[in-house]
Amino acid sequence: MSTTGVYGDHQGRWVDETTPTAPTSDRARFREKAEQAWLRLHEDTGVPVHIFRLAGIYGPGRSQIDNVRAGVAHRVRKSGHVFSRIHLADVAGILQASMMQPRPGAIYNVCDDEAAPPDEVVAFAARKLGVAPPPLVLFEQAELSFMARSFYADNKRVRNNLVKSEFEYTLKYPTYREGLKALAEQSEET
């Protein structure tokens, strides 16, 4: 399991598995080196290695629904910035589908169909919970941790066509809207 962070910054343009890697952070450079080492292991020994580049993972207990409910959500806008995401259920579904059709040495992007601005995702979560969204803060004025700020360094839209065509996988949550709606409804039931 790797990260779509290995692609680096593409200023909002689309990337897919054929896009050359160009990581911009130490964390992503470490992942790129790990990918290369795993692929070398496959080439040298035949061990059936697959690389899965995951976008931002969300799911039960780890979503903007949870952050809004806990009062810790921030609605930060960086002009033109988008971020790809993937619901945990779809991560599991894609991994399971890959086990049914292994192709050792392959690289797959694991993300939903819509990269979106982070502030819009927070606002949507707030609406689903029937509360006012947190105030909008411009990125330049936001007080973010180093880690939080690092998520705004790269701007790209990640394609998931390969997992859908090769595995014939249909996303359970094709966008953050379906995923957050389901999480809001699940939390109401408990």
C-alpha positions, 0 to 999 in steps of 0.5 A: 500500500502506497500513496497517490502522493508519489505523483507530486503536484500536477496543479489540478491536472489528471494523473493515472498509473502511467504518470511519472512519479515526482514526490514533493515531500519526504513522506512521499519520497519514502513511499516511492523508494518503498514501491521501487524496492517492492517492485525489484523484489518482484522482478528479482524473485517472482514474489507476486507484488502489487502496488496500490496507491491510495488517496485520502482514506475516510470511513467510520470514525475517520471522516469529516462527519466525525470531525464536524460532530466533534467540533474539530473540522476546519474549512480551509480554502486554497484556490483551485486545490482539489484532493482525491479520497477513497472510502475504506469500504472501497479500499477493501473491495478493490483489494478483494477484487485484485485477489481474484485477478492478480497481476503481479508487478501492477500498480493501481490507483485507489480513489473515488471518481471525484477529486474535490476541494477540502472546504466543500467536503467539510461544508457537505458534512455539516449540511448532512448533520444539519449544522452550520459549517465551520467558518471559511478560512483562506489557506494563507491565513489558516493556522495548520499543523505541519502535517495538515499543511502538507496535504495542501502541497500537492494538487491533482486529480487521480484517475481510477479507470484501471481498477474499474476496468481490470477488476470490473469494480463498481465503487460503493461510494463513487464520490465523497457525497455518497460516502459521507451520507452513508456515514451520517446515516450509520451514525444516526442508527447507533 
